[in-house]
Amino acid sequence: MEWIGAGSLAAWVWLALAQGFFWRTDVRLPGRADPERWPPVAIVVPARDEAEVLPVSLPSLLAQKYPGRAEVILVDDGSTDGTGGLARELAARGGLPLTVTAPGEPEPGWTGKLWAVRHGMALVRERGDAEYVLLTDADIAHAPDSLRELVAAAHSADLDLVSQMARLRVVSFWERLIVPAFVYFFAQLYPFRWVNRPGARTAAAAGGCVLLRRAVAERAGVPDSIRHAVIDDVTLARAVRRAGGRIWLGLGDRVESVRPYAGLGTLWRMVSRSAYAQLRHNPLLLAGTVAGLALVYLAPPVALAAGLAAGSATAAALGGAAWAVMAATYLPMLRYYRQPLWLAPLLPGTALLYLLMTVDSAVQHYRGRGAAWKGRTYGAPGAS
């Protein structure tokens, strides 16, 4: 227990100081100034069965206060709940011009969302003049100045991709327990400061809000070059960086997800549908991830409890110190989400849930189910 506690504490000291300060929440849109000419922008919204959230999210896009020309293209991806008709009703109330289009079923080798994005971006190319494309999910609500601030940031810093991690909904008990940790773990995997260094190897984006320079997207062959990706946002950022584009990722102040995750089951499916794809369906990476999560997140409370039970002050002290560092790094994310700070010591329990979700993702993959989302399955053995 003493060695385990020492290893866990060493891991947390390293993570806190050498992993890009991932736990800090101060990476927001970079300094920006208004351009002399506001470039035209097309907003592409892939939507599949989104009638529940569209009345909140779509009006926020139609109400954007953007000084240049902007339009919204909603791609109704085979919805059965009246998503397309509802979008037209909402657009009739005024705001930016809206086009609703339907791409048909995806061709083999395409994930549904990227097939919808392809269809939307094809319309953008046909119309010809948009310099930027804002890719935003149907559950994302934007403040009235969101588009203006994104374009100003891209122009001022000469960025080809600007992405904001939308503030996810946190209302129910399970959302409070799991959602802030989801963003915390994402930042640990892809520290924003590393992503934002020009020429860095680390590349990532948050798919709910991505402003993309159209010329660079075409140079990168997007979305055709990433058509198979289940984790489309990270793959998109990598493609843009490989094409020589400059990317930026940070936390959002003007974008929020309105999608509810009332129960553990819906959150479990959200994570498990892509967790094993994140590990490239590699059993060795899965084993390493499980071992790493156990050492970093589960060992501290175990070492503390075992040390106290066995009368080993050293094991208890090491485990307690590692647990304290862990909780301290989680506090900024809880503050960002305006959640009670007493949730910080519960992070080992949340990490255990994520470990189980990851294992379940692998189990579903080997059962031939792959990553399932809204009636479609991707990445199963033998799937296209």
C-alpha positions as CSV (number, residue, x, y, z in Angstrom):
1,M,0.0,0.0,0.0
2,E,2.9,2.4,0.7
3,W,4.3,1.9,-2.7
4,I,0.9,2.2,-4.4
5,G,0.2,5.4,-2.4
6,A,3.6,6.8,-3.4
7,G,3.1,5.9,-7.1
8,S,-0.3,7.5,-7.1
9,L,0.9,10.7,-5.4
10,A,3.8,10.9,-7.8
11,A,1.4,10.6,-10.7
12,W,-0.8,13.4,-9.4
13,V,2.1,15.7,-8.8
14,W,3.2,15.1,-12.4
15,L,-0.4,15.6,-13.7
16,A,-0.9,18.8,-11.8
17,L,2.4,20.4,-12.9
18,A,3.4,18.8,-16.2
19,Q,0.2,17.9,-18.1
20,G,-0.4,21.4,-19.6
21,F,-2.1,22.6,-16.4
22,F,-5.2,20.8,-17.8
23,W,-7.2,21.5,-14.6
24,R,-7.2,25.2,-15.1
25,T,-10.4,26.8,-16.6
26,D,-8.9,30.1,-17.8
27,V,-8.5,29.1,-21.5
28,R,-11.2,31.2,-23.1
29,L,-11.4,32.9,-26.5
30,P,-8.2,34.8,-27.3
31,G,-7.9,38.5,-27.5
32,R,-9.8,39.8,-30.5
33,A,-10.6,43.0,-32.5
34,D,-13.2,43.6,-35.1
35,P,-12.1,43.0,-38.7
36,E,-12.4,45.9,-41.2
37,R,-14.7,43.6,-43.2
38,W,-16.9,41.0,-41.6
39,P,-16.6,37.8,-43.8
40,P,-19.7,35.9,-44.8
41,V,-20.4,32.8,-42.7
42,A,-22.6,29.7,-43.2
43,I,-23.8,27.9,-40.0
44,V,-24.3,24.2,-40.6
45,V,-26.4,22.2,-38.1
46,P,-26.6,18.4,-38.5
47,A,-29.8,17.3,-36.8
48,R,-31.3,13.8,-36.3
49,D,-34.5,13.6,-34.2
50,E,-33.8,16.9,-32.3
51,A,-37.3,18.2,-31.9
52,E,-36.9,18.2,-28.1
53,V,-34.0,20.7,-28.0
54,L,-34.5,22.6,-31.3
55,P,-37.0,25.2,-29.9
56,V,-34.3,26.4,-27.6
57,S,-31.2,26.0,-29.7
58,L,-32.2,27.0,-33.2
59,P,-33.8,30.4,-32.3
60,S,-30.4,31.3,-30.7
61,L,-28.7,30.8,-34.0
62,L,-31.3,32.6,-36.0
63,A,-31.0,35.6,-33.6
64,Q,-27.2,36.0,-34.1
65,K,-26.2,39.7,-34.1
66,Y,-23.5,39.3,-36.8
67,P,-22.4,42.4,-38.7
68,G,-21.7,40.5,-41.9
69,R,-23.8,38.1,-44.0
70,A,-24.7,34.8,-42.3
71,E,-27.1,32.0,-43.0
72,V,-28.2,28.8,-41.3
73,I,-28.3,25.4,-43.0
74,L,-30.0,22.7,-41.0
75,V,-29.4,19.2,-42.4
76,D,-32.3,17.0,-41.4
77,D,-30.5,13.6,-41.1
78,G,-33.4,11.1,-41.5
79,S,-35.4,12.4,-38.5
80,T,-38.7,10.8,-37.6
81,D,-39.9,13.3,-35.0
82,G,-40.6,16.3,-37.3
83,T,-37.3,18.0,-36.9
84,G,-37.3,19.6,-40.3
85,G,-40.8,20.9,-40.1
86,L,-40.3,22.3,-36.7
87,A,-37.1,24.1,-37.9
88,R,-39.1,25.8,-40.7
89,E,-41.8,26.9,-38.2
90,L,-39.1,28.4,-35.9
91,A,-37.5,30.2,-38.9
92,A,-40.8,31.8,-39.8
93,R,-40.6,34.0,-36.7
94,G,-37.7,35.9,-38.2
95,G,-33.9,36.1,-38.0
96,L,-31.2,34.8,-40.2
97,P,-32.2,33.0,-43.4
98,L,-32.6,29.3,-42.9
99,T,-32.3,26.4,-45.4
100,V,-33.6,23.0,-44.3
101,T,-32.2,20.1,-46.4
102,A,-32.1,16.3,-46.2
103,P,-29.1,14.2,-47.4
104,G,-30.7,10.7,-47.5
105,E,-29.1,7.7,-45.8
106,P,-25.3,7.7,-45.5
107,E,-23.2,5.9,-48.0
108,P,-21.1,3.0,-46.7
109,G,-18.1,4.1,-44.8
110,W,-19.7,7.4,-43.5
111,T,-20.9,8.1,-40.0
112,G,-24.3,9.8,-40.0
113,K,-23.2,13.2,-38.6
114,L,-20.3,13.6,-41.0
115,W,-22.6,12.6,-43.9
116,A,-24.9,15.4,-42.9
117,V,-22.0,17.8,-42.6
118,R,-20.8,16.8,-46.1
119,H,-24.3,17.6,-47.5
120,G,-24.3,21.0,-45.7
121,M,-20.9,21.9,-46.8
122,A,-21.7,21.0,-50.4
123,L,-24.5,23.6,-50.3
124,V,-22.0,26.1,-48.9
125,R,-19.6,25.4,-51.8
126,E,-22.5,25.8,-54.3
127,R,-23.4,29.2,-52.9
128,G,-19.7,30.1,-53.0
129,D,-19.0,33.2,-50.9
130,A,-18.8,31.9,-47.3
131,E,-15.3,32.3,-45.9
132,Y,-16.1,30.5,-42.7
133,V,-18.4,27.6,-41.7
134,L,-19.7,27.3,-38.2
135,L,-20.4,23.6,-37.4
136,T,-22.6,23.4,-34.4
137,D,-24.7,20.6,-32.9
138,A,-28.5,20.9,-32.8
139,D,-28.5,20.9,-29.0
140,I,-26.2,24.0,-28.7
141,A,-27.6,27.4,-27.8
142,H,-25.5,30.4,-28.6
143,A,-25.5,33.8,-27.0
144,P,-26.5,36.6,-29.5
145,D,-22.9,37.7,-30.0
146,S,-21.4,34.2,-30.2
147,L,-20.8,34.1,-33.9
148,R,-19.4,37.6,-33.9
149,E,-16.9,36.8,-31.1
150,L,-15.8,33.5,-32.8
151,V,-15.1,35.3,-36.1
152,A,-13.3,38.2,-34.4
153,A,-11.1,35.7,-32.5
154,A,-10.3,33.7,-35.7
155,H,-9.5,36.9,-37.6
156,S,-7.4,38.5,-34.8
157,A,-5.2,35.4,-34.2
158,D,-5.2,34.2,-37.8
159,L,-6.8,30.9,-36.8
160,D,-8.2,28.3,-39.2
161,L,-10.2,26.4,-36.6
162,V,-11.7,27.9,-33.4
163,S,-13.6,25.6,-31.1
164,Q,-15.3,26.1,-27.8
165,M,-16.3,23.4,-25.4
166,A,-19.9,24.1,-24.8
167,R,-21.0,24.3,-21.2
168,L,-23.1,21.1,-20.8
169,R,-26.3,21.0,-18.9
170,V,-25.9,20.2,-15.2
171,V,-29.2,20.0,-13.3
172,S,-29.9,16.4,-12.2
173,F,-27.9,14.4,-9.6
174,W,-26.2,12.3,-12.3
175,E,-25.4,15.3,-14.4
176,R,-23.7,16.9,-11.4
177,L,-21.7,13.8,-10.7
178,I,-20.6,13.0,-14.3
179,V,-20.8,16.0,-16.6
180,P,-18.1,18.3,-15.1
181,A,-15.8,15.2,-14.8
182,F,-16.4,14.5,-18.6
183,V,-14.9,17.9,-19.5
184,Y,-12.2,17.5,-16.8
185,F,-11.1,14.1,-18.3
186,F,-11.3,15.5,-21.8
187,A,-9.0,18.4,-20.9
188,Q,-6.6,15.9,-19.2
189,L,-6.4,13.9,-22.4
190,Y,-6.1,17.0,-24.6
191,P,-4.7,19.9,-22.5
192,F,-6.0,23.1,-24.1
193,R,-2.7,24.8,-23.8
194,W,-1.0,22.1,-25.7
195,V,-3.7,22.1,-28.4
196,N,-3.2,25.8,-28.9
197,R,0.5,25.8,-29.4
198,P,1.3,26.4,-33.1
199,G,2.7,23.2,-34.6
200,A,2.0,21.1,-31.5
201,R,1.4,17.3,-31.9
202,T,-1.8,17.5,-29.7
203,A,-4.9,18.4,-31.7
204,A,-8.5,18.4,-30.6
205,A,-11.8,20.2,-31.0
206,A,-15.2,20.2,-29.3
207,G,-17.8,19.2,-31.9
208,G,-20.6,21.2,-30.6
209,C,-19.0,24.5,-31.7
210,V,-16.3,24.6,-34.4
211,L,-15.7,27.7,-36.6
212,L,-13.7,26.5,-39.6
213,R,-12.0,28.5,-42.4
214,R,-13.6,27.1,-45.5
215,A,-10.4,27.2,-47.6
216,V,-8.4,25.2,-45.1
217,A,-11.3,22.7,-44.8
218,E,-11.1,22.1,-48.5
219,R,-7.4,21.8,-48.4
220,A,-7.7,19.2,-45.7
221,G,-10.4,17.3,-47.7
222,V,-12.9,17.7,-44.8
223,P,-15.3,16.0,-44.3
224,D,-14.5,13.3,-46.9
225,S,-11.0,12.6,-45.4
226,I,-12.6,11.9,-41.9
227,R,-15.8,10.3,-43.1
228,H,-15.3,7.1,-41.0
229,A,-14.6,9.0,-37.7
230,V,-16.8,8.2,-34.7
231,I,-15.0,10.8,-32.6
232,D,-15.4,13.4,-35.4
233,D,-14.3,16.5,-33.5
234,V,-10.8,15.3,-32.6
235,T,-10.3,13.8,-36.0
236,L,-11.3,17.0,-37.7
237,A,-8.8,19.0,-35.7
238,R,-6.0,16.6,-36.6
239,A,-6.9,16.8,-40.3
240,V,-6.8,20.6,-40.2
241,R,-3.5,20.6,-38.3
242,R,-2.0,18.1,-40.8
243,A,-3.1,20.5,-43.6
244,G,-1.1,23.3,-42.0
245,G,-4.0,25.0,-40.3
246,R,-3.8,26.8,-36.9
247,I,-6.3,25.5,-34.3
248,W,-7.6,26.8,-31.0
249,L,-9.7,25.1,-28.3
250,G,-11.0,26.4,-25.1
251,L,-14.0,26.5,-22.7
252,G,-17.1,28.3,-23.9
253,D,-18.7,31.4,-22.3
254,R,-21.3,32.0,-25.0
255,V,-22.3,28.4,-26.0
256,E,-24.3,26.0,-23.9
257,S,-25.8,22.5,-24.5
258,V,-29.5,22.3,-23.7
259,R,-29.7,18.5,-24.0
260,P,-30.9,16.9,-20.8
261,Y,-29.3,13.8,-19.3
262,A,-31.7,13.1,-16.6
263,G,-30.6,9.6,-15.7
264,L,-27.4,7.5,-15.5
265,G,-28.4,5.4,-18.5
266,T,-28.4,8.3,-21.0
267,L,-25.0,9.5,-19.7
268,W,-23.6,6.0,-19.7
269,R,-24.6,5.6,-23.4
270,M,-23.1,9.0,-24.2
271,V,-19.7,8.0,-22.9
272,S,-19.7,4.3,-23.8
273,R,-20.7,4.8,-27.4
274,S,-17.3,6.2,-28.3
275,A,-14.9,5.3,-25.4
276,Y,-13.4,2.2,-27.0
277,A,-13.1,4.1,-30.4
278,Q,-11.0,6.6,-28.5
279,L,-8.7,3.7,-27.7
280,R,-8.6,2.7,-31.3
281,H,-10.3,-0.6,-30.4
282,N,-7.0,-1.8,-29.0
283,P,-7.2,-4.3,-26.1
284,L,-3.7,-3.3,-24.9
285,L,-4.7,0.3,-24.7
286,L,-7.9,-0.7,-22.9
287,A,-5.8,-2.7,-20.3
288,G,-3.4,0.3,-19.9
289,T,-6.3,2.7,-19.5
290,V,-8.0,0.5,-16.8
291,A,-4.7,0.1,-14.9
292,G,-4.0,3.9,-15.2
293,L,-7.4,4.9,-13.9
294,A,-7.1,2.4,-11.1
295,L,-3.6,3.8,-10.0
296,V,-4.4,7.4,-10.5
297,Y,-8.0,7.7,-9.3
298,L,-8.9,4.6,-7.2
299,A,-5.6,3.9,-5.4
300,P,-5.6,7.1,-3.3
301,P,-8.7,6.4,-1.2
302,V,-7.9,2.7,-1.1
303,A,-4.4,3.4,0.2
304,L,-5.8,5.9,2.8
305,A,-8.4,3.4,4.0
306,A,-6.0,0.4,4.0
307,G,-3.3,2.4,5.8
308,L,-5.7,3.5,8.5
309,A,-7.0,-0.1,8.9
310,A,-3.5,-1.6,9.0
311,G,-2.0,1.1,11.2
312,S,0.3,2.3,8.5
313,A,0.6,6.0,8.8
314,T,2.8,6.3,5.7
315,A,0.3,4.5,3.4
316,A,-2.5,6.6,4.8
317,A,-0.6,9.9,4.5
318,L,0.5,9.1,0.9
319,G,-3.0,8.1,-0.1
320,G,-4.6,11.1,1.6
321,A,-2.1,13.5,-0.1
322,A,-2.8,12.0,-3.5
323,W,-6.5,12.3,-2.9
324,A,-6.2,15.9,-1.8
325,V,-4.2,16.9,-4.9
326,M,-6.8,15.1,-7.1
327,A,-9.6,17.0,-5.4
328,A,-7.8,20.3,-5.6
329,T,-7.3,20.0,-9.4
330,Y,-11.1,19.3,-9.8
331,L,-12.2,22.4,-7.9
332,P,-11.8,24.9,-10.9
333,M,-14.0,22.7,-13.1
334,L,-16.7,22.6,-10.4
335,R,-16.6,26.3,-10.0
336,Y,-16.9,26.7,-13.8
337,Y,-20.0,24.6,-13.7
338,R,-21.2,26.4,-10.6
339,Q,-21.4,23.2,-8.6
340,P,-20.9,22.5,-4.9
341,L,-17.3,22.0,-4.1
342,W,-18.0,19.0,-1.9
343,L,-18.3,17.0,-5.1
344,A,-14.5,17.2,-5.5
345,P,-13.7,14.3,-3.1
346,L,-16.2,12.1,-5.0
347,L,-14.0,12.2,-8.1
348,P,-12.7,8.6,-7.5
349,G,-16.2,7.3,-7.5
350,T,-17.0,9.1,-10.8
351,A,-13.7,7.8,-12.3
352,L,-14.8,4.3,-11.4
353,L,-18.0,4.9,-13.3
354,Y,-16.0,6.1,-16.3
355,L,-13.8,3.0,-16.0
356,L,-16.9,0.8,-16.2
357,M,-18.3,2.7,-19.1
358,T,-15.0,2.2,-21.0
359,V,-15.0,-1.5,-20.3
360,D,-18.7,-1.7,-21.4
361,S,-17.8,0.1,-24.6
362,A,-15.3,-2.6,-25.4
363,V,-17.8,-5.3,-24.5
364,Q,-20.4,-3.8,-26.8
365,H,-17.8,-3.6,-29.6
366,Y,-16.9,-7.3,-29.4
367,R,-20.5,-8.2,-29.2
368,G,-20.8,-6.7,-32.7
369,R,-22.8,-3.6,-31.6
370,G,-20.2,-0.9,-32.1
371,A,-20.9,2.7,-31.3
372,A,-24.7,3.1,-31.3
373,W,-26.3,6.5,-31.6
374,K,-29.9,7.3,-32.6
375,G,-30.6,4.0,-34.3
376,R,-27.2,3.7,-36.2
377,T,-24.2,1.6,-35.3
378,Y,-20.6,2.4,-36.2
379,G,-17.3,0.6,-35.7
380,A,-18.6,-2.8,-35.0
381,P,-16.4,-5.7,-36.2
382,G,-17.3,-6.3,-39.9
383,A,-19.2,-3.0,-40.1
384,S,-18.6,-0.6,-43.0
